[in-house]
């Protein structure tokens, strides 16, 4: 395959990864607009530097690493500037759907927000996005043992914050809560 068609194939793959990039961006940014901006910046950097992508490696991991580094760079700049939007009422999310589900969702979101960023990142990558331990270790730049430790600590903290005794009871407590669009909770 020539380099032109390879670049087009990589760009098509990048477009297919946009939903996963959005989900990963939401772990860093609470505001949907900020998350979309992070995705856009990641895509621009990824496409601009596609020639630096190493064939034979996973493009998803490469993009997640770009996003992670972009976020931390932006975060350093924002903490120096301190924009002061945290108290803005219009930046808060709007309530939709069934109230029980929404309340439980808010509880989970708040509990995840209390997690240290490294634990939250690992939890989202593995438990929500389904990224392997090996890929997560590559994205985070640490050993698999560290990933497993962070994931376990994140799960334990979530269970404690949500007042659950085990993952099984947490899932069972959600089975009576109607999910949007007729979905049912998946058991792993």
Secondary structure as GFF3:
##gff-version 3
##sequence-region A 1 188
A	DSSP	alpha_helix	3	16	.	.	.	ID=ss1
A	DSSP	alpha_helix	18	28	.	.	.	ID=ss2
A	DSSP	alpha_helix	32	48	.	.	.	ID=ss3
A	DSSP	three_ten_helix	50	52	.	.	.	ID=ss4
A	DSSP	alpha_helix	59	81	.	.	.	ID=ss5
A	DSSP	three_ten_helix	89	91	.	.	.	ID=ss6
A	DSSP	alpha_helix	99	114	.	.	.	ID=ss7
A	DSSP	alpha_helix	117	123	.	.	.	ID=ss8
A	DSSP	pi_helix	124	128	.	.	.	ID=ss9
A	DSSP	alpha_helix	133	140	.	.	.	ID=ss10
A	DSSP	alpha_helix	144	161	.	.	.	ID=ss11
A	DSSP	alpha_helix	167	175	.	.	.	ID=ss12
A	DSSP	three_ten_helix	180	182	.	.	.	ID=ss13
###
